[in-house]
Amino acid sequence: MTRSPGEGDGNLGPLRAAWRAARGPAGRALLERDERVFFRQVLSTPCLEAVVAADGPWLLTADGTRILDFHGNSVHQLGHGHPAVVEAVVEALRSLPFCPRRYTNPWAVRLAERLVAALPGGIGAWKCLLAPSGSVAVGIALKLARYATGRPGVVAFEGSFHGAGLDAASVSGEPLFREGLGPLLPGVRFLPPPTRGPCRFGCRDAAHRGCTEALAELLARSPDVGALIAEPVRWTTVEPPPEGYWQRVRAICDRFGVLLIFDEIPSALARTGCLFPHEHFDVVPDVLLLGKGLGGGVWPQAAVLARADLDRVPDKAIGHYTHEKSPAGSAAALATLEVIEREDLCARAARLGADLAARLEALRARHPLIAAVRAIGLMLGVELRRPDGAPAAALADRVLYASLSRGLSFKIGGGHVLTLCPPITIGEGELDTAVAILDAALAEAAAAEGFRT
């Protein structure tokens, strides 16, 4: 069987082939056209389904099926097609469809002001660069760190993901995006990920102090390292860090003059119950990366926020991208931030996430296939296990397709974690529907594998 990719669910197995063959005529026709013209990739083409419309938490397929979207590529905090975001983008497109990079515009300036004002010290303490994608933002952050410290080395984490570009892949610990590429950025060192479970690297205490001690030892013997890049919460498998972990890392980075870069591209903007995930851990990075949901699920928009004192190279080009200050992207982001504040989506994510986590724990009590439930706000992971102890990737695939057949879509992370990421604007009745679907899908998968529930 083809190895399941860690970053998401693969598309090369027999269940995917059977699913595609069972699509209706309109969907199957579009899927076949897609495969003829797009390069095949293990996480996308051949595609899962043909989608023709989206609204709120729902996707509509070419054959008329409605699917609850608990995946959304992490862009749909506000659901699909939030009217405030669509209206803001349309207005910007009518006024200024494109802003040449050597000019500025009101939307971009307002967005930068709004973003830096949300961080401690606000305007004056932070500066911003806008970018057309999260992977580009990662590259900008790496360049900024080199210019600011004069050191090219980077520390990153095993199993992490920061983007598919060569620079972002170089600091990603996910093998899928590195294998077979040949030389990547030099000077990248990988450390054990900050998980709360057992550490395969030898940490003996729940706080994983051994991992942070290893970081300090690494930096002591690596004077070329100028940055550490990390997801404060590992998104793909929903793994919060051990208690006090990031505070210890912050102190170590300060000791060695290393910039702490937090990649919050998939997890920020109210998803975890705070505007920014690092707020949960009482630590502030030197550089913060935003993207995905920043464009409201309507327009691609990312941002790099960094300490203002790192603005030291006015004679260099750190970003220099054609769509660096997109009026439409900035308008989408401004509308997104306004909706988050107006509808108090941070509090809503915390409340709905706690309720959904409790209901998933109730499922765990009835389904031996569930090993653990992890949650931080409305970002949840259901870790699966096989009662016979064998790898659970095939089992997770069964649960996914059993859920899809009932109208629920989500992501599989790490091969065996069901990653549930509904829109924060979702209705409670729709959450009821999702839990009922997952309940039935787990029972179906257990029966197919010959396990009792």
C-alpha positions, 0 to 999 in steps of 0.5 A: 500500500502507498505510504500515507503522507503526513501532511494530509490524506493521499489520493493514490489508494484503492478507496480514492479510486473507488470513490472517484469511480462512483461519482455522478456523470457531471462530477466524473466528467469534470474530474477526468478533464482536470486530470488531463490538464493538471500535473498529478500530485499526491495531495491533489490531482487526481482530485476528490470531487468536483465542486461548483458552489460554496456557502457558509460551511457547505460545499456543493458538488457538480452532481448536487451533493452538499458536503459539510466542510471541516477541512477548508484548507484552513481558510474558512474561519468565516465560512465560504463566501462571507458577504462582508468579505465578498462586498469588500473585495468587489468594492476594491476591485471596482476602485483599484483592481491592481496597485503597481508594487512601487505605489501604496494604497489605502487598503494596504496601509489600513491593513498593516496598521490594523495588524501591527496594532493587534500586537504588544506595543502596536504601531512603532513596535512592529512593522509589516510586509504583505505577501500573496501567499503563506509560503512566500511569507515564510521565504520573506521571514527567512530572508529578514532573519538573515539580514537582521542577524547576519547568520543563515542557519535555521532551527526547525522541527521534525514533522513540521510544514511551512509551505511547498516552495523550495525555501519553505520546504527546506525548513519543513520537517515533513518528508513529503515536501523534501524527498527526492528534491536534491539540495535544499537551503543549507544550514537547517537543523531539525529538532524533536517536535513539541508534543505532550505525548511520549517523546521518541527522542528520549525526553523523560518528563511531561514538560519535555525539558530534554528537548529544550535542553537539546535546543540550547546545546545545539545553539551553543555549538552552532553560531551560524543559526539566526532563526528558529521557525515553528508552528506554536500548535502543530496544525496537521495533527492538532498538537499543543506544546507541553506546559511552559515549552515556548517560554523556555524556547523564548528564553533560549532564543534570547540568550543566543540572539536567535529570532523566534519565528512563529508560523501561524498561517493555518491556525491564527485569526480566532481559530484557537479561541484567541486572535493569535495562537501564541497568546495561549502560551504567554510568549511573543515571537520576533516574527509572526506569519499569517495567511490562509484565512487572512483573506477571508477564504475569498482572496489569497493574502498573507503577512509578515509581522516583525519587530520594528527594530529589525527594519535595518536593510533599506537598500535590500529587497526583502519582499519585492512581489508583484502583488505585494500590496494587493488592494483586493487582498487587503480589503478581504483581510480588513473585512475578515478582521472586522467580522472577527471582532464584530461577531466575537469569533474568538469567544465563539471558537472557544465555546463551540470548540469546548462543546465539540471536544466534549461530544467527541470525548463521548464518542471516544467512550463508545468507539475503541477506534478513538485513541485521543481527542485533542482540541484548542478552540475550534481546531480538533484532532481525533487520533485513531488506533487499531485495536490490534495495534497495527498502523491506523492509516488505512482505518483513517481512510475508511472513516474519511470515505464513510464520512464523505459518503454521508456529507462530511469532509475533513483532513487526515493528518499524520496518517491517523488523525482526523483533523476537524476544522469547521468554520467558526460561524457554523451553526450548532445544528450543523455541528450536531450533523457532523458528530452524528456522521462521524459516529456512524462512520466510525461504526462502519469503519470498525465493522469493515475492519472486523472490530467490535464497537 
